[in-house]
Amino acid sequence: MLTTFTHKLRKYLGTKSEQLVGFACHANCVYAVKLEKDKLGWFVSEHASETVENESMWPVAIAALSQKLALKQAAVNIVIPPFCYQRVQIDTPNVEDDELQSAIPWAIKPLINSAVEDLVIDYYSQPVVPALESAKLNVIATPKTIAESIVNACLQAKLRLKIITIEELVCANIAMVEESIVMYVTQGVGEEVSLKIVKDGILYFTRRLRGFNRIGDYTAEEVTSGLADTLALEIQRSVDYFEGQLKQPPVRKALVSLNSHFTPQLVETLNQDSQIHYDMLEISPALLRDEHLPQCFFGALSAACAKVSVKELLDAA
């Protein structure tokens, strides 16, 4: 049975093949990362990508990557991009827990632009809401055609699909941090910037920052001048909501991974006159060893670690 969009509930129990594999599907490319385990522990053993024209080519790319990385019978997790799902927040339906799944489609029907019978629907609870508001659910809905194409592609490639998830729910797994509250500012190729605030490993707040999808085309001067100011303003609005409306402790740590060669300069600019300390989102050298993993593969690595964080992988070594 396919478990879709599942929030991290427990540690991932490694497969007999001692592999963790993640795919990240995007509009123009599919990325894959394979982790393996030896006597020293887990490490990124291989990564590869396949260019596609659109999502209809994902099955072909998954098959090609499976052969390239020798993934027969491997357990895989797959991250899908924002254009493939709708996210809505609703009041938690006043029904018994065993009736919740059937009640959600009726609750979201007025809020989405697709017929609910054509969607795969799952949800996760909102950990905290503003004062005087009722409990909320975050509902994720994706077309059945997309979910079915991914399932069929995995079956044909003889892969064991574990979960289909979204980047927001797994982004925190690849960072080595000690802070209780961490903000992630990340971006897939050609996509809008995604801001997430994670507290104790749980996603508390997420928002898409519109207007930054072409950041990769900006010069260093453009990135560190006008764009940095605009981005900082949007970030502050999100932080103000998290701290003010959700009554949460201050955000003091932020990790950044954007689709720009000038991200280090942007991070340096954001750190000026800020109470938040910005750093580049980087992967532990213990996990990479001699492998160089470009930023565009971070989503696939997040997928591979969908039910276990990098810190847990390394601690278990």
matplotlib code that plots the C-alpha trace (Angstrom):
import matplotlib.pyplot as plt

x = [0.0, 1.4, 1.8, 1.7, 3.1, 3.8, 5.3, 8.2, 6.7, 9.5, 13.0, 13.4, 14.3, 17.0, 16.5, 18.3, 20.3, 21.6, 20.6, 18.6, 17.5, 15.8, 14.4, 13.5, 11.2, 11.2, 9.7, 12.9, 15.0, 14.8, 17.6, 18.6, 20.8, 21.9, 23.2, 24.9, 26.2, 29.6, 31.5, 32.1, 28.4, 26.1, 27.5, 26.4, 27.7, 26.3, 24.1, 22.8, 20.2, 18.1, 16.7, 13.0, 10.7, 7.8, 6.3, 5.1, 8.7, 9.3, 8.7, 11.3, 13.8, 13.1, 13.8, 17.0, 18.3, 17.4, 19.6, 22.4, 22.6, 21.8, 18.7, 16.9, 14.7, 15.9, 13.5, 13.0, 11.4, 10.2, 9.8, 7.4, 7.6, 5.1, 3.3, 2.2, 0.1, -2.3, -1.9, -4.8, -5.3, -8.6, -10.2, -9.9, -13.3, -15.3, -15.4, -13.9, -10.3, -11.3, -13.7, -11.2, -9.8, -13.3, -14.3, -11.3, -12.3, -15.6, -13.9, -11.4, -13.8, -14.6, -10.9, -9.4, -9.7, -9.9, -12.5, -11.7, -12.3, -9.4, -6.9, -4.8, -5.2, -3.3, -2.7, -0.6, -1.6, -0.6, 1.3, 0.2, -2.3, -2.9, -4.8, -8.6, -8.4, -9.4, -7.1, -5.9, -5.0, -2.7, -4.0, -1.9, -3.7, -2.1, -3.7, -4.1, -2.6, 0.7, 0.8, -0.2, 2.5, 5.1, 3.9, 3.8, 7.3, 8.6, 6.9, 8.3, 11.8, 11.4, 11.8, 10.0, 8.3, 8.0, 6.7, 5.8, 6.4, 7.0, 10.2, 8.8, 8.3, 11.8, 14.0, 15.3, 16.6, 19.8, 21.1, 23.4, 22.1, 21.8, 19.3, 15.7, 14.3, 15.8, 14.6, 15.3, 15.3, 15.6, 14.9, 14.6, 15.7, 13.2, 11.0, 10.0, 11.9, 10.5, 10.7, 10.2, 10.5, 11.1, 11.0, 12.3, 12.2, 8.5, 7.4, 5.6, 5.4, 6.0, 5.5, 6.4, 8.1, 6.9, 9.0, 12.4, 12.2, 14.7, 17.3, 19.7, 19.8, 20.8, 24.3, 26.3, 25.5, 21.8, 21.7, 23.4, 21.6, 17.9, 17.2, 18.7, 16.6, 13.4, 14.1, 15.0, 11.7, 9.7, 11.7, 11.0, 7.2, 7.3, 9.4, 7.0, 4.1, 5.9, 7.0, 4.0, 0.9, 2.1, 3.7, 6.9, 10.5, 12.7, 14.3, 18.1, 19.4, 18.7, 20.1, 20.1, 20.3, 19.3, 19.6, 22.3, 26.1, 26.1, 24.3, 27.3, 27.4, 23.7, 24.1, 26.8, 24.5, 21.6, 23.8, 24.3, 22.2, 20.2, 19.4, 19.2, 22.4, 22.4, 24.6, 24.8, 22.9, 25.7, 25.9, 28.0, 31.5, 31.0, 28.1, 29.6, 33.1, 34.8, 31.5, 30.7, 27.0, 25.8, 23.0, 20.5, 20.7, 19.7, 16.1, 16.9, 19.1, 16.2, 14.0, 16.5, 16.5, 12.7, 12.2, 15.6, 17.8, 21.4, 22.2, 20.5, 22.3, 25.7, 24.9, 23.9, 27.2]
y = [0.0, 3.4, 5.9, 9.3, 12.6, 11.0, 13.2, 11.7, 9.4, 7.0, 6.0, 4.4, 0.7, 0.1, -2.5, -5.7, -4.2, -1.5, 1.2, 4.4, 5.9, 9.2, 10.7, 14.4, 15.1, 18.5, 20.1, 19.7, 17.0, 14.0, 13.7, 10.6, 9.9, 6.5, 6.0, 2.8, 1.4, -0.1, -0.8, 3.0, 3.8, 5.5, 7.5, 8.9, 6.3, 7.6, 10.3, 10.9, 12.9, 12.7, 15.6, 15.6, 17.9, 17.6, 15.3, 12.8, 11.8, 11.0, 7.2, 7.1, 9.0, 6.8, 3.7, 5.2, 6.2, 2.8, 1.2, 3.8, 3.4, -0.4, 0.1, -3.2, -4.1, -1.0, 0.8, 4.4, 7.6, 10.2, 14.0, 15.8, 19.5, 22.2, 22.4, 18.8, 19.3, 21.7, 22.6, 23.9, 24.4, 23.5, 23.3, 19.8, 18.1, 17.3, 13.6, 10.5, 9.7, 6.7, 9.0, 11.8, 10.5, 10.3, 13.7, 15.6, 15.5, 17.1, 19.8, 20.8, 20.6, 24.3, 25.2, 23.4, 23.6, 19.9, 17.2, 15.4, 12.0, 12.7, 13.4, 11.5, 13.2, 13.1, 15.5, 16.4, 18.3, 21.9, 21.8, 25.2, 27.8, 31.5, 32.2, 31.7, 29.6, 25.9, 23.0, 22.9, 20.3, 20.9, 18.9, 17.9, 16.8, 15.6, 14.3, 10.5, 10.4, 11.7, 9.4, 6.4, 7.1, 7.2, 3.9, 2.2, 3.5, 2.0, -1.3, -1.5, -0.7, -3.3, -0.6, -0.8, 2.6, 3.5, 7.1, 10.0, 13.2, 16.9, 18.8, 20.8, 17.7, 16.3, 19.3, 19.3, 15.8, 16.6, 19.3, 18.8, 21.3, 21.5, 24.4, 23.6, 26.1, 26.4, 28.3, 26.8, 29.0, 26.7, 26.5, 24.0, 24.8, 27.2, 27.2, 29.8, 30.1, 27.9, 29.1, 26.6, 26.9, 23.7, 23.3, 20.1, 18.3, 19.3, 21.6, 24.6, 27.0, 27.0, 29.6, 30.1, 33.4, 34.6, 36.5, 34.8, 31.9, 33.6, 34.2, 32.1, 34.7, 37.6, 39.0, 39.2, 42.9, 42.3, 39.5, 41.4, 44.7, 45.0, 41.2, 40.7, 43.6, 42.2, 38.7, 39.9, 41.7, 38.6, 36.5, 39.0, 38.9, 35.1, 35.3, 37.9, 35.6, 32.6, 34.6, 36.9, 35.1, 31.5, 32.7, 30.8, 31.6, 33.7, 32.3, 32.6, 30.1, 30.0, 27.7, 28.8, 26.8, 28.7, 28.2, 30.9, 30.8, 33.9, 32.4, 32.7, 36.5, 36.7, 34.9, 37.4, 40.3, 38.8, 38.5, 42.3, 43.9, 40.7, 38.9, 35.7, 34.0, 32.7, 29.9, 27.9, 24.6, 22.0, 18.3, 16.6, 15.5, 12.2, 11.4, 12.7, 11.3, 11.8, 12.4, 16.0, 16.6, 19.7, 21.8, 20.6, 17.1, 18.2, 17.4, 13.8, 13.4, 14.7, 12.1, 9.4, 10.5, 10.9, 8.9, 9.3, 12.4, 12.6, 13.1, 9.8, 8.0, 9.2, 8.6, 5.0, 4.4]
z = [0.0, -1.0, 1.9, 0.4, 1.7, 5.1, 7.9, 9.7, 12.3, 13.2, 12.2, 8.9, 9.2, 6.6, 3.9, 3.6, 0.7, 3.1, 0.7, 1.0, -2.3, -3.1, -6.3, -6.7, -9.7, -11.2, -14.4, -16.4, -14.6, -12.2, -9.6, -7.8, -4.8, -3.4, 0.1, 1.1, 4.4, 5.1, 8.3, 8.7, 8.3, 5.8, 2.9, -0.5, -2.9, -6.2, -7.7, -11.2, -13.1, -16.2, -18.2, -19.0, -21.0, -18.6, -15.9, -18.5, -18.9, -15.3, -15.7, -18.5, -16.3, -13.2, -15.3, -16.8, -13.3, -11.9, -14.4, -14.1, -10.3, -10.3, -8.1, -8.8, -5.8, -3.9, -1.6, -2.8, -1.6, -4.1, -3.7, -6.1, -7.0, -6.0, -9.3, -8.8, -5.7, -4.0, -0.3, 1.7, 5.4, 7.0, 10.4, 11.7, 10.9, 14.0, 13.4, 14.9, 14.0, 11.8, 9.8, 9.2, 5.9, 4.4, 5.8, 4.4, 0.7, 1.5, 3.6, 0.9, -2.1, -2.1, -1.8, -4.7, -8.4, -9.2, -8.6, -5.4, -7.0, -9.3, -6.4, -4.0, -0.7, 2.6, 5.5, 8.5, 11.6, 12.1, 15.4, 16.6, 15.5, 16.4, 19.6, 19.5, 16.3, 16.1, 15.4, 11.7, 9.2, 6.2, 3.3, 0.3, -2.9, -6.1, -9.3, -9.3, -12.8, -11.4, -8.4, -10.6, -13.1, -10.4, -8.9, -12.2, -13.1, -9.9, -10.5, -14.0, -12.8, -10.0, -7.3, -3.9, -3.5, 0.2, 0.1, -2.2, -0.2, -0.6, 0.0, 2.9, 5.0, 4.6, 4.1, 7.7, 7.5, 5.7, 8.0, 11.0, 13.5, 17.3, 17.4, 18.4, 15.8, 12.3, 9.3, 5.9, 2.8, -0.2, -3.9, -6.7, -10.2, -11.8, -8.7, -6.2, -3.0, -0.2, 3.4, 6.2, 10.0, 11.8, 15.5, 17.2, 13.8, 13.1, 10.4, 12.1, 9.2, 5.4, 2.7, -0.9, -1.5, -4.9, -7.4, -6.9, -9.4, -11.8, -9.1, -11.0, -13.8, -11.4, -11.3, -8.0, -7.7, -8.3, -5.7, -3.0, -3.5, -4.4, -4.3, -0.8, 0.6, -0.9, 0.2, 3.8, 3.9, 2.9, 5.4, 8.2, 7.5, 7.9, 11.1, 12.6, 12.0, 13.5, 16.6, 17.0, 15.8, 16.7, 19.9, 19.3, 20.5, 18.3, 15.1, 15.5, 12.8, 9.1, 6.4, 2.8, -0.4, -3.5, -7.2, -7.6, -7.9, -5.7, -2.7, -0.5, -1.2, -0.5, 2.8, 3.8, 2.9, 4.9, 7.9, 8.0, 10.8, 11.3, 14.6, 12.6, 11.7, 8.1, 6.9, 3.7, 3.9, 3.7, 3.9, 6.5, 5.1, 6.9, 4.7, 1.5, 2.0, -1.4, -3.3, -4.4, -4.3, -6.1, -4.6, -7.2, -5.6, -2.1, -2.7, -3.7, -0.7, 1.5, -0.2, 0.6, 4.2, 4.3, 7.5, 9.1, 9.5, 8.5, 12.1, 13.0, 10.2, 11.4, 15.0, 14.2, 12.4]

ax = plt.figure().add_subplot(projection="3d")
ax.plot(x, y, z, "-o")
ax.set_aspect("equal")
plt.show()
